[in-house]
Amino acid sequence: MKEIKYVITDPLGMHARPAGMLVKAVAKAASKVTVTAPTGTADCKRLMAVMRLAAKQGMELTFNVEGADEETVAAELQAFLSANL
């Protein structure tokens, strides 16, 4: 299992557009990808679950990637987070 910790820097937090992009980015992965925020835990392949976290600027998110392609997915996820949140 790979774990990625990321603090949101976007002033708008994880609003609809980046949340949708996140779901799309991990949708094809064979691995299970979850995100934990101070407000709860969500499956990253489910848009409404990710939106329900209401992640704001400054919140630390912990992403867990577990599965056959976890190395690749974790690297892509880290790049996505840096570029979009």
N, CA, C and O of each residue as an XYZ file, in Angstrom:
340
protein
N       0.843     -1.175      0.000
C       0.000      0.000      0.000
C       0.890      1.241      0.000
O       1.894      1.310      0.709
N       0.498      2.207     -0.807
C       1.186      3.495     -0.888
C       0.328      4.548     -0.200
O      -0.897      4.540     -0.316
N       0.987      5.456      0.519
C       0.273      6.536      1.192
C       0.869      7.866      0.758
O       2.087      8.044      0.737
N      -0.015      8.796      0.412
C       0.403     10.126     -0.013
C      -0.307     11.136      0.875
O      -1.530     11.103      1.005
N       0.450     12.021      1.476
C      -0.135     13.113      2.265
C       0.013     14.389      1.454
O       1.072     14.662      0.887
N      -1.060     15.165      1.406
C      -1.045     16.396      0.620
C      -1.883     17.463      1.323
O      -2.995     17.182      1.771
N      -1.363     18.669      1.419
C      -2.089     19.804      1.988
C      -2.617     20.647      0.831
O      -1.854     21.055     -0.046
N      -3.912     20.904      0.831
C      -4.548     21.660     -0.252
C      -4.059     23.111     -0.229
O      -4.125     23.787      0.798
N      -3.569     23.572     -1.375
C      -3.083     24.946     -1.494
C      -4.044     25.826     -2.296
O      -3.964     27.052     -2.220
N      -4.940     25.222     -3.052
C      -5.902     25.973     -3.862
C      -6.826     26.764     -2.932
O      -7.424     26.183     -2.028
N      -6.953     28.080     -3.138
C      -7.810     28.901     -2.272
C      -9.275     28.450     -2.249
O      -9.984     28.694     -1.273
N      -9.720     27.801     -3.310
C     -11.108     27.332     -3.367
C     -11.283     25.929     -2.799
O     -12.404     25.427     -2.716
N     -10.196     25.302     -2.413
C     -10.286     23.932     -1.888
C     -10.561     22.944     -3.002
O     -10.291     23.219     -4.171
N     -11.098     21.792     -2.635
C     -11.423     20.778     -3.643
C     -12.884     20.961     -4.053
O     -13.778     20.282     -3.550
N     -13.099     21.887     -4.971
C     -14.443     22.141     -5.473
C     -14.762     21.169     -6.610
O     -13.989     20.248     -6.874
N     -15.881     21.368     -7.273
C     -16.391     20.400     -8.254
C     -15.419     20.060     -9.376
O     -15.269     18.888     -9.723
N     -14.755     21.064     -9.950
C     -13.881     20.793    -11.090
C     -12.687     19.915    -10.719
O     -12.479     18.890    -11.367
N     -11.892     20.269     -9.705
C     -10.772     19.379     -9.381
C     -11.215     18.035     -8.818
O     -10.527     17.031     -9.005
N     -12.357     18.002     -8.131
C     -12.864     16.723     -7.626
C     -13.221     15.809     -8.800
O     -12.913     14.617     -8.776
N     -13.864     16.362     -9.820
C     -14.201     15.589    -11.012
C     -12.966     15.116    -11.750
O     -12.922     13.992    -12.252
N     -11.959     15.981    -11.814
C     -10.710     15.606    -12.469
C     -10.001     14.494    -11.691
O      -9.396     13.602    -12.285
N     -10.079     14.555    -10.361
C      -9.471     13.514     -9.519
C     -10.138     12.172     -9.779
O      -9.459     11.164     -9.973
N     -11.458     12.158     -9.784
C     -12.201     10.920    -10.032
C     -11.847     10.357    -11.405
O     -11.637      9.153    -11.552
N     -11.784     11.218    -12.395
C     -11.449     10.781    -13.752
C     -10.014     10.234    -13.810
O      -9.739      9.272    -14.527
N      -9.110     10.855    -13.054
C      -7.708     10.428    -13.065
C      -7.508      9.036    -12.476
O      -6.622      8.306    -12.920
N      -8.305      8.657    -11.495
C      -8.121      7.343    -10.857
C      -9.149      6.299    -11.307
O      -9.061      5.135    -10.915
N     -10.110      6.703    -12.118
C     -11.190      5.806    -12.530
C     -10.708      4.530    -13.216
O     -11.291      3.465    -13.012
N      -9.664      4.621    -14.016
C      -9.195      3.461    -14.782
C      -8.214      2.593    -14.002
O      -7.802      1.538    -14.485
N      -7.840      3.023    -12.815
C      -6.863      2.273    -12.020
C      -7.472      0.979    -11.493
O      -8.641      0.935    -11.111
N      -6.671     -0.053    -11.479
C      -7.109     -1.319    -10.893
C      -7.046     -1.251     -9.376
O      -7.763     -1.971     -8.681
N      -6.188     -0.385     -8.872
C      -6.009     -0.241     -7.427
C      -7.191      0.478     -6.789
O      -7.912      1.232     -7.441
N      -7.368      0.224     -5.499
C      -8.362      0.931     -4.714
C      -7.688      2.212     -4.218
O      -6.590      2.166     -3.663
N      -8.352      3.353     -4.419
C      -7.802      4.643     -4.011
C      -8.802      5.313     -3.075
O      -9.949      5.558     -3.450
N      -8.359      5.606     -1.854
C      -9.218      6.291     -0.897
C      -8.526      7.561     -0.415
O      -7.300      7.668     -0.432
N      -9.341      8.518      0.013
C      -8.810      9.766      0.561
C      -9.447      9.985      1.926
O     -10.651      9.804      2.108
N      -8.609     10.380      2.877
C      -9.076     10.690      4.218
C      -8.773     12.151      4.501
O      -7.649     12.618      4.317
N      -9.798     12.863      4.952
C      -9.687     14.273      5.334
C     -10.168     14.381      6.776
O     -10.711     13.415      7.312
N      -9.984     15.523      7.409
C     -10.508     15.682      8.763
C     -12.033     15.491      8.838
O     -12.586     15.240      9.909
N     -12.693     15.613      7.688
C     -14.149     15.486      7.639
C     -14.645     14.088      7.303
O     -15.855     13.860      7.308
N     -13.750     13.138      7.007
C     -14.165     11.771      6.705
C     -13.264     11.087      5.691
O     -12.181     11.571      5.361
N     -13.742      9.947      5.205
C     -13.004      9.143      4.229
C     -13.901      8.880      3.028
O     -15.110      8.701      3.175
N     -13.298      8.856      1.828
C     -14.073      8.647      0.609
C     -13.306      7.789     -0.390
O     -12.076      7.785     -0.418
N     -14.063      7.064     -1.207
C     -13.531      6.315     -2.340
C     -13.297      7.331     -3.452
O     -14.230      8.023     -3.860
N     -12.082      7.428     -3.940
C     -11.739      8.435     -4.958
C     -12.362      8.166     -6.319
O     -12.244      8.992     -7.223
N     -13.012      7.043     -6.478
C     -13.665      6.743     -7.750
C     -15.138      7.169     -7.729
O     -15.867      6.934     -8.693
N     -15.574      7.798     -6.627
C     -16.972      8.221     -6.482
C     -17.018      9.726     -6.231
O     -16.641     10.201     -5.160
N     -17.481     10.461     -7.224
C     -17.468     11.920     -7.183
C     -18.215     12.479     -5.974
O     -17.687     13.346     -5.278
N     -19.403     12.013     -5.717
C     -20.189     12.572     -4.615
C     -19.529     12.292     -3.267
O     -19.618     13.111     -2.352
N     -18.881     11.161     -3.140
C     -18.175     10.848     -1.895
C     -17.017     11.817     -1.680
O     -16.787     12.276     -0.561
N     -16.289     12.129     -2.753
C     -15.171     13.067     -2.667
C     -15.694     14.468     -2.360
O     -15.116     15.169     -1.528
N     -16.762     14.882     -3.007
C     -17.342     16.208     -2.782
C     -17.858     16.350     -1.343
O     -17.774     17.427     -0.754
N     -18.382     15.277     -0.792
C     -18.932     15.292      0.564
C     -17.868     15.623      1.621
O     -18.203     16.071      2.718
N     -16.607     15.406      1.297
C     -15.534     15.726      2.240
C     -15.409     17.231      2.478
O     -14.917     17.655      3.524
N     -15.850     18.035      1.517
C     -15.786     19.498      1.610
C     -14.387     19.959      2.027
O     -14.239     20.759      2.951
N     -13.378     19.454      1.346
C     -11.982     19.763      1.670
C     -11.645     21.201      1.305
O     -11.844     21.625      0.167
N     -11.137     21.941      2.268
C     -10.809     23.355      2.109
C      -9.306     23.579      2.063
O      -8.521     22.683      2.373
N      -8.918     24.781      1.674
C      -7.500     25.155      1.646
C      -6.896     24.962      3.038
O      -7.494     25.336      4.047
N      -5.702     24.372      3.072
C      -5.001     24.143      4.326
C      -5.261     22.790      4.956
O      -4.532     22.386      5.862
N      -6.293     22.070      4.496
C      -6.578     20.742      5.032
C      -5.560     19.728      4.518
O      -5.161     19.773      3.354
N      -5.145     18.820      5.387
C      -4.252     17.745      4.958
C      -5.100     16.541      4.553
O      -5.951     16.077      5.312
N      -4.851     16.051      3.356
C      -5.526     14.857      2.846
C      -4.527     13.710      2.824
O      -3.348     13.906      2.528
N      -5.004     12.522      3.136
C      -4.173     11.329      3.068
C      -4.794     10.396      2.048
O      -5.932      9.955      2.212
N      -4.055     10.096      1.003
C      -4.504      9.199     -0.053
C      -3.846      7.842      0.153
O      -2.636      7.764      0.367
N      -4.632      6.778      0.091
C      -4.109      5.418      0.177
C      -4.398      4.716     -1.134
O      -5.535      4.703     -1.608
N      -3.367      4.134     -1.715
C      -3.481      3.418     -2.985
C      -3.053      1.980     -2.718
O      -1.944      1.727     -2.248
N      -3.951      1.038     -3.026
C      -3.654     -0.366     -2.761
C      -4.135     -1.226     -3.924
O      -5.309     -1.202     -4.291
N      -3.206     -1.981     -4.493
C      -3.569     -2.856     -5.589
C      -2.403     -3.155     -6.499
O      -1.260     -2.800     -6.213
N      -2.709     -3.812     -7.599
C      -1.694     -4.303     -8.525
C      -0.868     -3.186     -9.167
O       0.331     -3.353     -9.390
N      -1.494     -2.064     -9.462
C      -0.786     -0.975    -10.139
C      -0.542      0.222     -9.221
O      -0.498      1.362     -9.684
N      -0.386     -0.033     -7.934
C      -0.282      1.049     -6.956
C       0.907      1.978     -7.176
O       0.798      3.178     -6.921
N       2.026      1.459     -7.638
C       3.207      2.301     -7.875
C       2.904      3.369     -8.927
O       3.174      4.552     -8.720
N       2.352      2.945    -10.035
C       2.033      3.849    -11.140
C       0.951      4.840    -10.739
O       1.072      6.039    -10.989
N      -0.104      4.334    -10.118
C      -1.227      5.186     -9.717
C      -0.771      6.222     -8.693
O      -1.165      7.385     -8.779
N       0.044      5.824     -7.736
C       0.529      6.760     -6.712
C       1.365      7.875     -7.340
O       1.237      9.036     -6.953
N       2.207      7.537     -8.291
C       3.034      8.543     -8.970
C       2.159      9.517     -9.757
O       2.377     10.727     -9.712
N       1.175      8.990    -10.475
C       0.269      9.833    -11.254
C      -0.581     10.705    -10.334
O      -0.836     11.870    -10.639
N      -1.015     10.148     -9.220
C      -1.817     10.890     -8.260
C      -1.018     12.038     -7.650
O      -1.534     13.146     -7.502
N       0.221     11.778     -7.302
C       1.080     12.825     -6.739
C       1.254     13.972     -7.737
O       1.189     15.141     -7.357
N       1.472     13.644     -8.997
C       1.617     14.668    -10.038
C       0.315     15.449    -10.208
O       0.334     16.671    -10.358
N      -0.802     14.748    -10.185
C      -2.115     15.405    -10.316
C      -2.346     16.393     -9.177
O      -2.761     17.529     -9.408
N      -2.080     15.961     -7.958
C      -2.309     16.812     -6.793
C      -1.467     18.082     -6.859
O      -1.965     19.178     -6.602
N      -0.209     17.933     -7.200
C       0.695     19.083     -7.298
C       0.236     20.083     -8.352
O       0.376     21.292     -8.170
N      -0.310     19.580     -9.447
C      -0.728     20.437    -10.551
C      -2.096     21.073    -10.364
O      -2.364     22.144    -10.909
N      -2.977     20.411     -9.584
C      -4.377     20.857     -9.547
C      -4.922     21.284     -8.189
O      -5.972     21.924     -8.129
N      -4.252     20.955     -7.127
C      -4.777     21.332     -5.800
C      -3.728     22.039     -4.979
O      -3.992     22.427     -3.841
